[in-house]
């Protein structure tokens, strides 16, 4: 007769792929990410009617239904990717980066233009933004090259990593997409620093990146307009940011209540870039702080696990991916709080958007795969059990 533990689908002795995955993946991280995805679905139902009305779409829950589909896809991608072995994470990142770069090269000729930028490829009623998938793949590849360069076996890892980075941001600037360029540059810089290069090199990279960012003010008219609007709000149309700020203030501590938000009817991008303001109005400051805490948990716990890894590639790649997620959340929230100029950056797992949702599933899936418990992956002080599972 089998014991209860033996009969359990996820007993520690279960050596099936699912069983091994369950006992080696960071289940706390998995739970918090699942909660973020669920919050994103709930928020889509709050924002969808107002967004559909503004766009003259007959079905008030058009965006909510699509977000549910995207969320399901993100869960499948996240779990499937987190089950990969490290070598398959590298291989997958290589092919994803190649495909994304190929599509980005083709965008000027066959891409969809919106708001002065050509960032999407449309097919079958779905808009694909290849740069969303290129980001995590690039971080994996540059971490791989940095690690190979450290081995001293004649592989010009640092040179290859910089080549991959410059090619990627060059294609982003052609679109143009300054926000994603900044995001990738900071994550690349974090990976560069984590790889153990001299601090003087890191400072040189930072100074170069700062100079490049400053130059975008003079090179790209839409950047000039956004910065001028931010610095001189009394001389420009700041309706969207003003409405978002009023919405957050109207929510108070506990919010107006689910579905009771009023200001969301006046925020053009309420279901995408300004979904944070919708949540703040309907659920209040307490909800906003909870959301910040969830993102902080993901980033801090992820970086802690990454820093405890023994393999240089796994350490740098995992840390870079968590920096990518955390920075994107910070930028979106800062825009909603009118702390920085508008960027057109989604809030991970919360904002509406198929490419963003699926790519975030890929990003966290890769990060979870790299930080899974494996014999020898962590220092002995981390308490690895005989089954190789989280204690």
Secondary structure, 3 states (H helix, E strand, C coil): CCCHHHHCCCCCCCCCHHHHHHHHCCHHHHHHHHHHHHHHHHHHHHHHHHHHHHCCCCCCCHHHHHHHHHHHHHHHHHHHHHCCCHHHHHHHHHHHHHHHHHHHHHHHHHCEEECCEEEEEEECCEEECHHHHHHHHHHHHHHHHHHHHHCCCCCCHHHHHHHHHHHHHHHHHHHCCHHHHHHHHHHHHHHHHHCCCCHHHHHHHHHHHHHHHHHHHHHCHHHHHHHHHHHCHHHCCCHHHHHHHHHHHHHCCCCCCCCCCCHHHHCCCCCCCCHHHHHHHHHHHHHHHHHHHHHHHHHHHHHHHHHCECCHHHHHHHHHHHHHHHHHHHHHHHHHCCCCCCCCCCCCCCCCCHHHHHHHHHHHHHHHHHCCCCCCCECHHHCCCCCCCCC
